Amino acid sequence: MSFEKRMGYKPYKFKFVNQAYLAIKSKDDVRRINETLKEESPESDYESYSWYLTDEKVDILKSQKLKINMQVSWHGGLPFYMVQQLGAAEVTYSIAEFYLEKYKEIKPESEGLILHDTFKNIPLEEGTRIRVRVPVKLGGLDAAYEEHETFGSGYHSIVFLYEDVGNMSDEEIEKLAREFPEADMNDSLPISRREKYGVVYVSFSFHRISRVPGTEKW
C-alpha cells in the first residue's frame, strides 16, 4: 500500500475547503500517525516541518475549534492547512490534513431541562469565565455541562449536586460523568467535591489557549 493511502490523503487534493471548521484528531490517532511517519522515513527531522503536529501543538489545540485560512501543498503534494484557533486572532498554525477532522459541535441533550439554581450560584475564581453552562441529565440525576477558560488554559466540566453524589466514591462519580457524549474523556478525570457550594465537579478536556499577541485577551 502506498504511503498516501496509508495516511489517507491524495497528493495536491484538499479534503476540506477554506473557512471550514476543523479539530485535531484524538491523541491516540496523532500518536499512530507520527509513528507511521517515522517508520516511513526514520532519518527525517519531522519536528522541523511546519505541518508536523508536535506534542506542544496538541496541548494547545486539542478540543479546540479551528478555522482554515489557507490551503497549502508541499513536500510531494502533501495537503496541509493554515488554521486559526478561534478566539486567538492572528494566531495561526500549519497542520497536515491527515491530523484533522471535521469539528463536531457538542450538543448536550438539554431541551426541556431546567438548570438547577445551585449551578447558577457557584462562585468563580478570579480570571475564570464560563463560555457554556447548560443543564444535562446523567444517570437520572440533574447535572450541568460547563466550558471554562482561565489564564491561558481551558477545560470542560460535568457538575453534579452534592446531595445526589456526595456519598458516592470517586469511581462511581467518574462512571456517571462518562455517560456524557464528550470525545476527549480517555484520561483519568479529576474530581473536586465542593460541599460548601453544594456541588461536585468532574473535569476533562484540559487544553491551552493562546491569547491575542501583546494583550491580556484570549
Secondary structure as UniProt FT lines:
FT   HELIX           3..7
FT   TURN            11..12
FT   TURN            18..19
FT   STRAND          21..24
FT   HELIX           27..40
FT   TURN            42..43
FT   HELIX           46..48
FT   TURN            50..51
FT   HELIX           55..61
FT   TURN            62..63
FT   STRAND          66..74
FT   TURN            75..77
FT   STRAND          78..85
FT   TURN            86..87
FT   TURN            89..90
FT   STRAND          92..96
FT   HELIX           97..99
FT   STRAND          100..102
FT   TURN            111..112
FT   HELIX           117..120
FT   TURN            126..127
FT   STRAND          128..138
FT   TURN            139..140
FT   STRAND          141..150
FT   TURN            151..152
FT   STRAND          153..161
FT   HELIX           162..165
FT   TURN            166..167
FT   HELIX           170..177
FT   TURN            178..179
FT   STRAND          191..194
FT   HELIX           195..197
FT   STRAND          199..208
FT   TURN            213..214
//
